[in-house]
Amino acid sequence: MNWKTIIGIGITIGLGLLLVFKLKANKEITEGKVYQYDRSEAITVGAEVVQKKNAGWQTAYSGIFEPNRETKISAETQGRINSVMTDVGRMVSQNQPLIQLDHSLLDLNLQSIEVNIDGLKNDIRRYTILTEADAIQGVQLEKTQQGLASAEVQRATVLEQIKKSTIHAPFSGIVTAKMNEVGGFAAPGVPLLQITDIATLKFTIQVPENDLTALELHQDYQIKSDAYPEIPFTGKLIMIGSKANPGNSFPVQFSVKNTPDLKIKAGMFGEVKLSADQEEEGIIIPSAALIGSADQPRVYLVKEQKAVLQDVVVSHRIRNQAVIAEGLKEGDVLITRGFINLFENANVNVNVGNE
């Protein structure tokens, strides 16, 4: 082995040792910078002293008044508009005539059919006498009778068309839109008037799932309108939505009787108060204090300045609170905040404050 090879090996070994020392030094520096959690260090937590509470609550939800019924009226037959017997803002009654279409051609058609029917009836009387005398074949009488039946169907059809040329109100309400005038042309499916029924209103609110327990179908609730707060309204709960909206709230709808002079208009805003009153007191804690699973809920208690896990039995939940059936008693110190890094038998600094 020549001296060049020995020098190369020495340089390689030296570089390797230098790399090892450098990595070791970097590790020591890094470990010095990284926070090493001291499990004996006290953790600051928020807590409250467990007390018996009343689970009752009250909250208000804003909503909007909507018409009980609203529809756009169109003709079932086509024709020129001869008269419009109402206007926007007018009250109309169910079955009241609103629009009259021209039916002069139908009247002429009806007269022609009536003349035909009279002639067929006369023919039937003559053919009956002749048939009984064997002067003509009975088939001729049968064809005439069939012709009369067909003509009577035609008459009934024209009479129905004449009847439909008068457009009536489908229900009582207010005319809230007029889309055509006298001289215009009506056709099936083309709106002519809009009728809105606000004698009874629908009041709709959006309720989070936690508050649905305070609602009961067909029960009465007090509703206040923003425009007339001095007038009390009673709303009967008629619908609780079966599907949540994107905000995870459910539509809830009440039926509200309007004032005799219809003060409340569709689109006005109002408010309904919901409450859950419970006379019996119990151990009630914030739901946020529960940890573990729904089958095995647990809480942290403070005992001798340490966090101690305690099994509990949840009777039921009310909004963001949990009613505890077993596992807690009055005077226990319950940890409600500061769960980060918290563990069984951890030392704790406690900030006590019942909310």
Secondary structure, 3 states (H helix, E strand, C coil): CCHHHHHHHHHHHHHHHHHHHHHHHHHHHHHHHCCCCCCCCCEEEEEEECCEEECCEEEEEEEEEEEEEEEEEEECCCEEEEEECCCCCCEECCCCEEEEECCHHHHHHHHHHHHHHHHHHHHHHHHHHHHHCCCCCHHHHHHHHHHHHHHHHHHHHHHHHHHHCEEECCCCEEEEEECCCCCCEECECCEEEEEEEEEEEEEEEEEEHHHHHHCCCCCEEEEEECCCCCCEEEEEEEEECCCCCCCCEEEEEEEEECCCCCCCCCCCEEEEEEEECCCCEEEEEEHHHCEECCCCEEEEEEECCEEEEEECEEEEEECCEEEEEECCCCCCEEEEECCCCCCCCCEEEEEECCC
